[in-house]
Amino acid sequence: MTSTASPARRTSKAGWNILGLLVAATAGFPVYWMLDTAVKPAKDAIDPDPSLLPTGFTLDNFSRAFDIADFWGPVGRSLVVSLSVVLIGVVVGMLAALAISRFAFRGRKIVIVGILAVQMVPLVAMIIPVFLLLNDLHQYDKLTGLIITYLTFILPFTVWTLRGFIVNIPRELEEAAMVDGCSRTGAFIRVVFPLLVPGMVATSVYGFIQAWNEYLYALMLLSQENQTATVWLGNFTTKHGTEYAPMMAGATMMAVPIVVLFLLVQRKMAAGLTAGAVKG
C-alpha cells in the first residue's frame, strides 16, 4: 500500500526546499562573484553598473596576480604554518581531550572551564601581549612564532571538539579490549583511535582553514619578506587604488588548497561532524 503525503506536508516540504535554496544562493553568491570577477576584463571589474552575468573571459588577471608580487613564497609559508598548526594541534589536542574525557584528576573542571574561557577572548584583544611575548622570546618575524600564536586559539577548540567525540565512544569498548589482553595504550590504538579518525579529520579541516585564512596576526607579526598568502593579497591595494580583478584572481588561487582538502576528506568530515553532534 502506498501512502501519499498530505497537501499541508507537501507545502511545508516545498517551503523548506525553497528556504534551503535561498540560503545556498546567499552563501554561494560571494564565491560566484569572486570567480566572475577573476575572469572578467579588469575594466569591467570597476564598472559602476556591474552585470550579474559574465561579460567576458580572460586569464590576464591571473598573470597579473603572479607578476605583481611573489606568489609561491607566501603560499608556501601559509602551507607550512597551516600544516604545522594542524599536526601539532591534533596530536596535542587529542592527548589533552583523552585526559579530560577518560581520567579523573584534581582541577579537571577548572581545565574545562579554562578551555571555554579562552575561546571567549577576542583575538584582537591579545595582539599586543602576543607581540610583546614573541619579541621577548625572539620569535617575532618568524614562522615558528606565528605557529605558536595560532595554536593558542586553535588548540582550545580542538581539545573541546575532540573531547565530545571521545565522550561518545563507550568505555566498554576499551574495557572489552583490555579483557582480551590489550594494554590501555593498545586498546586506545586499536579501538578508540579508528573511531576517532572522522572527528580528527573534521577538527583538522577547521584548524587548517583558520590558520590559512588568518590575516591580522600574520600582518602584525611578520615582515613583508615573510608575509603569508592572506597578507600577500594586500599588494593589490596601492595609493593608486585597488586592482579588483587581479585580487579576485589571487583569492581564487588561494581557495584552491581549501577546495582540494575538502574533496579529499569530505566523507570523513561528514562522518565526523555527525558523530559529534549528540552524545550517545
N, C-alpha and C positions, 0 to 999 in steps of 0.2 A: 504494500500500500504506500503510495506516495503522498506526502503532505505538502501543501502549498502555503507559503508564508502569507500572513495577513497583510492587507494594504498598509496598515499603520507600520508594520515591521519593515516592509519594503521601503516605505518612505523614510523611515529612520535610518536604514542602511544606506540609502542613496544620499541622505544628508551628511552622514559621516564620511562617505566616499568623497563627496564634494569638498567637505572641510579638509580632508587629507590632501586632496589635490591642491587646494589653496595654500596650505602650509608648505607643501613641496615646492610649489611655484615661487612662494615668497622666499624660501630658503635657497632655492636654486637660481633665482634671478641674478644675484650678485656674481655668481660663478659664470653664468651666461654672458653678462655684461663684460666681465674681465676677458673672457675668451674672444668675444666680438671685438672689443677694443684692441686686443693684441694683434689681430689680423687685419684690421681696417687701416687705410691710409692715415698718416699722422694728422693731416689737416682735418679729416672727418672726426677725429677723436676730440678736437676742441671746437667742434661746430656748436654754436649756441642753441641750435634747434636740432638735436640729435635724433636719429631714426632708430626705432627699436629693432628693425630688421637690418641684417648685414648690408652695407653699402658698397663693399669692395673686399678684395682679398689680396694681402701682401705679406711677405715674410721679412720685409725690410726692418720691421720693428725688432725682430729677434737678432738680426745682425747688429742693429744699433745697440741693443742691450749688451751684446758681447763686447762691443767696441768702446762703450762709454767708460767702463772700468773693468778691472779684473773680475771675472765671474767664477771661475773654478776655484780660486783661492778661498773666497768667503763660503762657497758651498761646501768645500772640503772641510773647512773649520767647523761649519754648522753640523756636518755629519759626525765629525769626531766628538764634538760636545754632546750632541743628542744621543748617539750610541753609547757613549761613556756614562751619561746620566741614566740611561735605561738599564744598562748592565749592572752598574753599581746599585742603583735604586731597587731593582727587582731582587737582587741577591740579599742585600741588607734588609729590605722591606719584608721579604719572605721570612727571614730568620726572626725579625722582630715580631711579625704577625704571628708566627708559630709560638713564640714565647708567651705572647699576650693571650693567645687562644687556648693553649694546652697546659700551661703551667700556672700555678698559684704562687705568688711571691708578694712580699711586702711592697706596697707602693704601686701595685698593679693598676688600681683605679686612677691614681694620680697620673700615671703614664698615659692612660687612655684619654683622660680629660685634657692633658697637655697636648696630645696629638690633635685633638679637636680645636683647642685654643689657638694653636699655631696657624691653622688654616683660616682663622677668622681675622688675622692681622693683614691689613692691606700691604701688598708688596711695595708700593711706592713709599710707605712709611719706614721701610727698613733700608732704603738705598744708601742713606748717609752712614748709618752704623756699619753696613756691609762694606762700604767703600773704605772707611777708616780701618776696619779689621783686616781687610785684604791688603791694605797698604802697609800695616804693621807686620803682616806675615810675608811681605814681599811677593804677593800673588796678584798685585794689580797689573793689568795689561797682560795677563797670562790666561791661556785656556783652562789650566788647572783651577785657577781662581774662579772662573766662570762656572766650571763644572761643580765645584763645591757650593757655589751660590745657588745654582739650580736645584741641587739636591736638598737644600734646606726647605724649599717649598714643594718639591715633588715627593720627597720621602714620606711626609705625614699622610698625604693622600694614598700613597702606595701601601703603607702599613695598614691604614684603616680599611682600604678596599680588600686587600688580601686577607685581613682578619675575617671579614664577612664570608669569604669563600671557604676559609679553613673551618670556621664555626659550622658551616653547612655540611661538612664531611663528618659522618658519625664516628665517634671514638671507638665504637665496637669493631670497626674495620681494622683499626690499628691493633686492638686487643686480640682479635682473631688471628692476625698475622704473627703477633708475638707468641700466642699459644702454639702456633705451628712451628715455632723455632726462630723467628726473626728477632733481631735486636730492635730497640726503639728506632735507631737510625735506619736499619733495614726496612722496618715497617713503613717509615716515612717515605723512603726512596721508592719502594715497590708498590705501596698502596696509596698514600696521600698525594705524593708528587704527581703521578699521572692524572689524578682527578683535579689537581690544582693548575695544570697547564693552561686550560682555557682562561681561567681568571688571571694568570700571569700574562698571557698574551694581551688580554683586554687592558690590563693596567699598563703594560709596556707601550701599547699604542698611544694611550693617553699621555704618558710621560714623554714619549718621542715628540708628539705634537706640541706639547707645552714648551719643551726645550727648543724645538725647531722654530716656532713662531715667536718666541720671546724677543722683545725689542729693547725695552727700557734699560735693563741691566747690561745687555750687550753693548748698547750705545755708551753707557756711563763708565763701564769697567774695561773697555778695550779701546785701543787707539785705532786710527784709520788703517794702519798697516795690518792689524789683526782683526778687522771687522768680520762679522758673520753675515749670512745671507740677508737677513732682515734689515740690517743696517746698510748693506750694500744697495738696497732699493732707494735709499735716500740720495744716492748720487744723481738721480734723475730730476731732483729739485735743485735748481740753481737760482742765482739772482735774476736770471732772465725769465724764469718761470719753470713750470713742470712739464716734462715730456711724458704725457699720459700714455700714449700708445706704447713706447718702449718700456715704460714702467709696468704696464699690464703684461707685456711680453715677458719681462723678468719675473713678475709674480706668477705667471703661468708655468714657467720653467721651475720655479721654486716649489710649486704644488705637485710636480711630478713625483718626487720621492714619497710624499704622503699618499698619493693615489696608488703607487706601486705597493707600498706597505699594506694598504687596505686590501688590495687584490690578493696579496699573498696570505693574509691572516684573517680574511673575512669570516670564514667558517668558525675558526677557533674563537674569534672575538665575539661573534653572535652567541655561541655557546657559553662563553664566559659571562657576558652581560646578563643572560637569562638565569645562569646558575647562581649568581649573587643577588638576584632580585629579592628573594624571600628566604626566610630561614626555615629549613625543613625540620 
